[in-house]
Amino acid sequence: MSEIQIKNLSKYYGSVRALDNVSLRIDSGDFLVLLGPSGCGKTTLLRCIAGLEDPNEGIILIDDKPVFNSDNRINIPSGKRDIGMVFQSYALWPHMTVKNNISFGLKIQKMASAEIEARISQVLEDLSMQGMEERYPSELSGGQQQRVALARLLAQRPPVFLMDEPLSNLDARLRMDMRVELKRLHRAAGATTAYVTHDQTEAMTMSSKVVVMKEGRIQQVAPPVTVYRQPANTFVADFMGMPRINMFDATYIDNGGPKLRVQDFDIPINWKPTVENVVVGARPEDIVVSTDLSAHGTEFKVYSVLPNGPDLLLQLHHGKLKLTTRVSHETSIDVDQTVKVTFLPDAINIFKASNGELIPSTASVESIKTIR
């Protein structure tokens, strides 16, 4: 296993900064996912680690050994960095059989024939592809071609796996199956893995850590649950989660306890933000909807009802405020019905209106009374 350190890395394309002073540490054995919208720099960062792009500035270390250092003019070629990479396009040799595609890199390394055969047999068994050794890529489905690309990587047993959106060309059902396989194979191999995707589901289900990027800069590095429940800023909050988080302006007031004033109603909270003008972030599942109009809460009108398998997605309106909420599929709610809405005070996030940064909760402080 190998540790990867990236220090003050920058990459320019003319006046465009694809990477802007990026620093990141990928611990040995991590499954780290680089996540963000198109153009955020995630693929550029991966290709710089791989040696397929030359950064303008910075340092890249693999196992404390510099593979790139702009100051010392060190730039180790990709083939000597002891890494393996899987591309979005699979990159299989069309004129070679499955067996030959897998063994090609091993033969270049002048590995013994017996060892090559043993490794091919093992990876084909791991990926449930026994009996396909003599097929050509054109005779395989998209999922099978992706498995061959993975088999080629696994057979080489590099200490570092780099994967650039390897599942994006597969249909939804097959992507789910391959996520399971990739996570299982990573656990078995123990390799340090950097994985690029724009798919939040892949990031949440597969990673040990998520790196959220925007315009060449890292916004947050944390385990997936932390990124979802405690996003570092409004960009991360809005990017993570489907359906999207509800975000709206509010003003902190102290009126019989800490509250957030939103239009003509208040949301009780159990701690005191450090600033007055804030942005509230509330996940759809953290908003409680009741059809009992005598219940505590604020009246909203149901604008739309969207069945979503095990739950219903509701869009609710109150004046200019629009909320998306999630309720059980067994709930009986109709369009234009009036409902009561409350917010879970421990679940909502509060951000500074001035710069969008998360305000860390101080709810554990004893001086702040708990809202019942």
Secondary structure, DSSP 8 states (H G I E B T S, - for coil): ---EEEEEEEEEETTEEEEEEEEEEE-TT-EEEEE-STTSSHHHHHHHHHTSS--SEEEEEETTEEEEETTTTEE--GGGS-EEEE-TT----TTS-HHHHHHHHHHHTT--HHHHHHHHHHHHHHTT-TT-TT--GGGS-HHHHHHHHHHHHHHH--SEEEEESTTTTS-HHHHHHHHHHHHHHHHHH--EEEEEES-HHHHHHH-SEEEEEETTEEEEEE-HHHHHHS-SBHHHHHHSSSS--EEEEEEEEESSSEEEEETTEEEE-SS--SSSEEEEEE-GGGEEEES-TTSSSEEEEEEEEEEETTEEEEEEEETTEEEEEEEETT----TT-EEEEEE-TTT-EEEETTT-BB----TTSTTS----
